[in-house]
């Protein structure tokens, strides 16, 4: 009877480890495939001036490498440590220690591993964006990012239709970058987002009440954050305009050409 119980524990641990390995592998494959498509699209932007195109491509590559490093770190620190802990549990089982306690501990460890893999996959493509579209995802982002010191609000028509997946994800990442920049640098207490559809284009406006900057300084000293935003926008042929004055906050206007038969 005891031997049968130990076999059941071994099978449970093996299935748990295999499940975590497959989930982690799926996340990596999805990420690499998406990034390859992003780089391929970037290389097709032949209408841009050569110097600016090379600059955007370099920024995109930096984005890819930063994302790969972040995901690799998450997989190593979280999923890797879970596998190591499970290995210790198996060693305990082989030494004849309490099988019931080992099974209980291992179940909790596997649950934690599943949560970690789920969190990593959600960061790649937010569930609200995938299921409900850009407008709902941005509304959820504003709610999540709002604090007592910083209020965020989305202004958007109620029946805003879905955009192509690449455009929705790109705009979502841009807004994330803009919010992070505002939190780190602007000292803003309020951020307003405006999302609207016109006959021939989509408009996304980001506006904060932070300290702002001189336009000439802003254009001359474009940091990695601004370059990343422009690089992302170029992937779906969008234009980015920066409007700012010292003490008057920052307004970022993104125009996306309207694609036919958008559903």
ABEGO torsion letter per residue (X at the ends): XAAAAAAAAAAAAAAAAAAAAAAAAAAAAAAAAAAAAAAAAAAABAABBAAAAAAAAAAAAAAAAAAAAAAAAAAAAAAAAAAAAAAAAAAAAAAGBBAAAAAAAAAAAAAAAAAAAAAAAAAABBAAAAAAEAAAAAAAAAAAABBAABBBBBBBBAABBBBBAAAAAAAAAAAAAAAAAAAAAAGBABBBBBBBBBAABBBBBBBBABAEBBAAAAAAABBAAAAAAAAAAAAAGBBBBBBBBBGAEBBBBBBBBBBBGBX
